Amino acid sequence: MLLNFNDNLDNYKLMRQAIIPRPIAWIITEDDKTNIAPFSYFMALTSTPPTMVISIGEKSSGEPKDTLANIRKTKKCTICIPKESQLNKMHFSSKELEHDISEADLFDIKLEEKAKEFPPMIKGAPIAFFCELFEELDIRGSKHKPIIVEIKQMYIDESCFTNREKLHFEFAPIARIGGDYSFLGEKIPAPKIP
């Protein structure tokens, strides 16, 4: 079956099932409250400068999501990579809430300060990136806004290191597989190139 992408097709449904696994960015931003939301349209972009891209949709009302509004205002965000024990709270935090309600309070998500001048990180997350807005892109006809953020600092939980001196570490991230989740703990060694 060959499918032509168009407005009558559920492009999102097709893409989310085929482009897998998609890592989860659990993003913390601040305005008059702390906002926490997961995004699976997220990926590393360049290492020099160290950047990542996140695609952020609209609220059901058509307004920008709080994450995007806050990043536009403060130019900062903290991106955590959740672990298995955080799956439920991470999933619940995707619920669309009124602007004045914090996911941290509603879902009892503990936060901790790690990097000055950046939003807090999720307590217990193995990895966190402290980022500044680098560029916002405009995709003609899209309700999603891809934003590029530059990583300014990174937190790695000490328990993840396999060799701290060489900066080798391992952890078991959560990824989106279609509409469901998967834990990516099992490694397949790369073949040796002859």
Rosetta blueprint (number, residue, H / E / L):
1 M L
2 L L
3 L L
4 N L
5 F L
6 N L
7 D L
8 N L
9 L L
10 D L
11 N H
12 Y H
13 K H
14 L H
15 M H
16 R H
17 Q H
18 A H
19 I L
20 I L
21 P L
22 R E
23 P E
24 I L
25 A E
26 W E
27 I E
28 I E
29 T E
30 E E
31 D L
32 D L
33 K L
34 T E
35 N E
36 I E
37 A E
38 P E
39 F E
40 S L
41 Y L
42 F E
43 M E
44 A E
45 L E
46 T E
47 S E
48 T L
49 P L
50 P E
51 T E
52 M E
53 V E
54 I E
55 S E
56 I E
57 G L
58 E E
59 K L
60 S L
61 S L
62 G L
63 E L
64 P E
65 K L
66 D H
67 T H
68 L H
69 A H
70 N H
71 I H
72 R H
73 K H
74 T H
75 K L
76 K E
77 C E
78 T E
79 I E
80 C E
81 I E
82 P L
83 K L
84 E H
85 S H
86 Q H
87 L H
88 N H
89 K H
90 M H
91 H H
92 F H
93 S L
94 S L
95 K L
96 E L
97 L L
98 E L
99 H L
100 D L
101 I L
102 S L
103 E H
104 A H
105 D H
106 L H
107 F L
108 D L
109 I L
110 K L
111 L E
112 E E
113 E L
114 K L
115 A L
116 K L
117 E L
118 F L
119 P L
120 P L
121 M E
122 I E
123 K L
124 G L
125 A L
126 P L
127 I E
128 A E
129 F E
130 F E
131 C E
132 E E
133 L E
134 F E
135 E E
136 E E
137 L L
138 D L
139 I L
140 R L
141 G L
142 S L
143 K L
144 H L
145 K E
146 P E
147 I E
148 I E
149 V E
150 E E
151 I E
152 K E
153 Q E
154 M E
155 Y E
156 I E
157 D L
158 E H
159 S H
160 C H
161 F E
162 T E
163 N E
164 R L
165 E L
166 K L
167 L L
168 H E
169 F E
170 E L
171 F L
172 A L
173 P L
174 I E
175 A E
176 R E
177 I E
178 G L
179 G L
180 D E
181 Y E
182 S E
183 F E
184 L L
185 G L
186 E L
187 K L
188 I L
189 P L
190 A L
191 P L
192 K L
193 I L
194 P L
